[in-house]
Amino acid sequence: MEIYVDGGCRGNGKPGSKGAAAAVFRRKWGKHDYWTRVLPRYPPPTNQRAEITAIIIALEQALEEYDNLNGTPYLDVKIYSDSKYAVGCMNEWVYKWVQNGWRNAAGYEVANRDLIEKASNLDDRLKEEGKVQYIWIPREENEDADRYCNEAMDNDEEDDDDDDDDYYI
């Protein structure tokens, strides 16, 4: 499985910010499927939370795909991200943080621990069925995931605008 992921946030971490994440499965003959998720308003969305959420979507969907297969093939999952933070979290930092009691090198609580733990647990489950790799790619190679992520944020803004129209004083 080849999965491209992206997360984004408008207003990064500020009140009223909007975040979304997308995962795109590349299929044969240039086709693809995609999933998106709008981040909750609390805690305030950030780019980093959106990037980890995109990985969570990819892992959840890969596990679902695996459950729907006939038989039990060995999985080879490649998750491509243009976020060095997200790739670093999954490839190396999470193991250090677990050993350090979820403290970073400066001794502070790891930011986004809730999402990183969830991603790590899903990663562990998927690795029981095969191999999972997290690969950094330049942003230019991640256009589909970026587009779907932005569309999810655009649609969320439209929904907010619609909600405003429903209330009269």
Residue pairs with C-beta under 8 A, 6 or more apart in sequence:
1 25
1 62
1 65
1 75
1 76
1 77
1 78
2 25
2 26
2 78
2 80
3 23
3 24
3 25
3 26
3 58
3 61
3 62
3 77
3 78
3 79
3 80
4 23
4 24
4 26
4 79
4 80
4 81
4 137
4 142
4 144
4 145
5 21
5 22
5 23
5 24
5 51
5 54
5 55
5 57
5 58
5 79
5 80
5 81
5 86
5 145
6 21
6 22
6 51
6 54
6 81
6 82
6 83
6 142
6 145
6 146
6 148
6 149
7 19
7 20
7 21
7 22
7 47
7 48
7 49
7 50
7 51
7 52
7 53
7 54
7 83
7 86
7 149
8 19
8 20
8 21
8 47
8 50
8 146
8 149
8 150
8 153
9 17
9 18
9 19
9 39
9 45
9 46
9 47
9 49
9 50
10 17
10 18
10 19
10 153
11 17
11 18
11 45
12 45
12 46
12 47
13 44
13 45
13 46
14 44
15 44
17 44
17 45
17 46
18 38
18 39
18 45
18 153
18 156
18 157
19 38
19 39
19 45
19 46
19 47
19 49
19 50
19 53
19 153
20 36
20 37
20 38
20 39
20 50
20 149
20 150
20 152
20 153
20 156
21 36
21 37
21 39
21 50
21 51
21 53
21 54
21 56
21 57
21 149
21 152
22 34
22 35
22 36
22 37
22 54
22 57
22 145
22 146
22 148
22 149
22 152
23 34
23 35
23 36
23 54
23 57
23 58
23 61
23 145
24 32
24 33
24 34
24 144
24 145
24 148
25 32
25 33
25 34
25 61
25 65
26 32
27 33
32 144
34 144
34 145
34 148
35 57
35 61
36 57
36 148
36 149
36 151
36 152
37 53
37 57
37 152
38 152
38 153
38 156
39 45
39 49
39 50
39 53
43 49
46 112
47 83
48 83
48 85
48 86
48 111
48 112
49 112
49 115
50 149
51 81
51 83
51 85
51 86
52 86
52 89
52 112
52 115
52 116
52 119
53 115
54 81
54 86
54 145
54 149
55 79
55 81
55 86
55 90
55 119
55 134
56 115
56 118
56 119
56 122
58 79
59 79
59 119
59 122
59 123
59 125
59 126
59 132
60 122
62 75
62 77
62 126
62 132
63 122
63 125
63 126
66 75
66 126
66 129
72 129
73 130
74 129
74 130
74 131
75 126
75 129
75 130
75 131
75 132
76 130
76 131
77 126
77 130
77 131
77 132
77 133
78 133
78 135
79 90
79 132
79 133
79 134
79 135
80 135
80 136
80 137
80 141
80 142
81 87
81 134
81 135
81 136
81 137
81 142
82 136
82 137
82 138
82 139
82 141
82 142
82 146
83 136
84 136
86 134
87 134
87 135
87 136
89 116
89 119
90 119
90 120
90 123
90 134
91 134
94 116
94 119
94 120
97 103
97 104
97 110
97 113
97 116
98 120
102 109
102 110
102 113
103 109
103 110
104 110
104 111
110 116
123 132
126 132
139 146
